[in-house]
Amino acid sequence: MRFLVFLLLLLPGAFVDAGELHLVLNGKAYHFDRGIGYNEKNWGLGLEYHFEPLGRWIPLVTGSSFLDSNEETSNYLGGGAKYRVWGEMDRGWHADLGFAAFFMTRKDRNDGEPFFGALPFASVGTPSLALNVTFIPKVTPKTSQLFYFQASLRFARF
């Protein structure tokens, strides 16, 4: 919860530029190592702010708190950009490809201290509602490759 309060404190400076604020609903993970028994119900909430597009690029900041694959609370805060590969910028259906760099906390990594990461993602939807999917590769022998799904619901435009 402290993490989301921190994110809310950072966002007012972002409103200098016109953009959109989205509620992120974390939900499902699909682990490639099916026999291990990871938690695949990664429920949680977050926020994502989309700055005014630069051509077909949409810069963003994002943060979230969710139940991770080991049923522990994980948090991240970061930013990145996505590129509109198909569709109009402000209406109808669209498909985006992007990347996000972030700092994350996990109980099972660095004793809960923040660590840096960067991941690719894709987004498909409408201006009001989109499905985000992130691919997380296997980075250590103790981790699993997975797809991580979120819903993004726009609730404010500036």
C-alpha positions in Angstrom: 0.0 0.0 0.0 2.9 2.4 0.8 4.1 1.8 -2.7 0.9 2.9 -4.4 0.8 6.1 -2.2 4.4 6.8 -3.4 3.3 6.4 -7.0 0.4 8.8 -6.5 2.8 11.4 -5.1 4.9 11.1 -8.2 2.1 11.4 -10.7 1.1 15.1 -10.2 4.2 16.2 -12.0 3.3 14.1 -15.0 0.1 16.1 -15.4 2.0 19.1 -16.8 1.7 17.2 -20.1 -1.7 16.1 -21.4 -2.1 12.4 -21.1 -4.2 9.6 -19.6 -4.4 7.8 -16.3 -5.2 4.1 -16.3 -6.1 1.7 -13.5 -4.1 -1.6 -13.9 -5.8 -4.8 -12.7 -3.2 -7.5 -12.3 -4.6 -10.9 -12.8 -3.2 -14.0 -14.4 0.2 -15.6 -15.0 0.9 -18.6 -17.2 4.1 -20.4 -16.2 5.8 -22.6 -18.8 6.9 -25.0 -15.9 3.4 -26.4 -15.3 4.4 -29.0 -12.8 6.0 -26.7 -10.1 2.7 -25.3 -8.8 3.3 -21.6 -9.0 0.6 -19.2 -8.1 -1.0 -18.1 -11.3 -3.6 -15.8 -9.7 -1.5 -12.7 -9.4 -4.2 -10.3 -8.2 -3.3 -6.7 -7.5 -3.7 -3.1 -8.5 -1.6 -0.4 -10.0 -1.6 2.8 -12.1 -0.2 3.6 -15.5 0.1 7.2 -16.9 0.4 7.6 -20.6 2.0 10.9 -21.7 1.0 12.7 -24.8 2.0 10.5 -27.8 5.1 11.4 -29.8 4.1 10.3 -33.2 3.2 6.6 -32.8 5.2 6.3 -29.5 3.4 6.6 -26.2 5.8 7.3 -23.2 4.5 6.0 -19.9 5.1 5.5 -16.2 3.7 2.6 -14.3 3.6 1.1 -10.8 1.8 -1.8 -9.2 1.5 -4.1 -6.2 0.4 -7.7 -6.7 0.5 -11.2 -5.4 3.5 -12.9 -7.2 4.1 -16.5 -8.3 5.2 -17.5 -4.8 2.1 -15.9 -3.2 4.1 -13.0 -1.8 3.4 -9.3 -2.4 5.6 -7.8 -5.1 5.8 -4.1 -6.1 7.3 -2.3 -9.1 7.7 1.3 -10.3 9.1 2.2 -13.7 8.6 3.7 -17.1 8.9 3.0 -20.7 7.2 3.4 -24.0 5.0 1.6 -26.4 4.7 1.9 -30.2 1.3 1.8 -31.9 1.8 -0.9 -34.5 -1.8 -1.0 -35.6 -4.9 1.3 -35.1 -5.7 4.9 -34.5 -4.1 6.8 -31.6 -7.3 7.9 -29.9 -10.2 5.7 -31.2 -11.0 2.2 -32.2 -9.0 -1.0 -31.7 -5.2 -0.9 -31.4 -2.2 -3.1 -30.9 1.0 -1.8 -29.2 4.5 -3.3 -28.6 6.6 -1.8 -25.9 9.2 -2.1 -23.2 9.3 -1.1 -19.5 12.3 -0.6 -17.2 11.5 -0.7 -13.5 12.6 -1.2 -10.0 10.9 -4.1 -8.2 10.7 -5.6 -4.7 10.2 -9.3 -4.1 10.6 -11.1 -0.8 12.6 -13.9 -2.4 15.0 -11.6 -4.2 17.7 -9.4 -2.6 16.0 -9.8 0.8 13.2 -7.6 -0.4 15.5 -4.8 -1.6 14.7 -3.1 -4.9 16.3 -4.6 -8.0 16.3 -3.3 -11.6 14.5 -5.1 -14.5 13.4 -4.4 -18.1 10.8 -6.4 -20.0 8.9 -6.3 -23.3 5.2 -6.2 -23.4 2.2 -6.1 -25.9 -1.1 -4.4 -25.5 -4.4 -4.9 -27.4 -7.6 -3.1 -26.9 -9.5 0.2 -27.2 -8.8 3.6 -25.7 -10.8 2.7 -22.7 -9.9 -0.9 -22.0 -6.8 -3.0 -23.0 -5.2 -6.3 -22.3 -1.5 -6.1 -21.5 0.8 -9.2 -21.7 4.4 -9.3 -20.6 6.8 -12.1 -21.4 9.2 -12.9 -18.5 12.1 -15.1 -19.4 13.8 -17.6 -17.2 16.7 -15.6 -15.7 17.9 -18.0 -12.9 17.7 -21.8 -12.4 15.0 -21.1 -9.7 12.7 -19.0 -11.9 10.2 -19.9 -14.7 9.4 -18.4 -18.0 5.9 -17.0 -18.0 3.3 -14.7 -19.6 1.9 -12.1 -17.2 -1.6 -10.6 -18.0 -3.1 -7.3 -16.9 -6.2 -5.3 -17.8 -5.8 -1.6 -18.2 -8.8 0.7 -17.7 -8.6 4.4 -18.6 -10.3 6.5 -16.0 -9.0 10.0 -16.5 -7.8 12.2 -19.4 -5.9 15.4 -19.0 
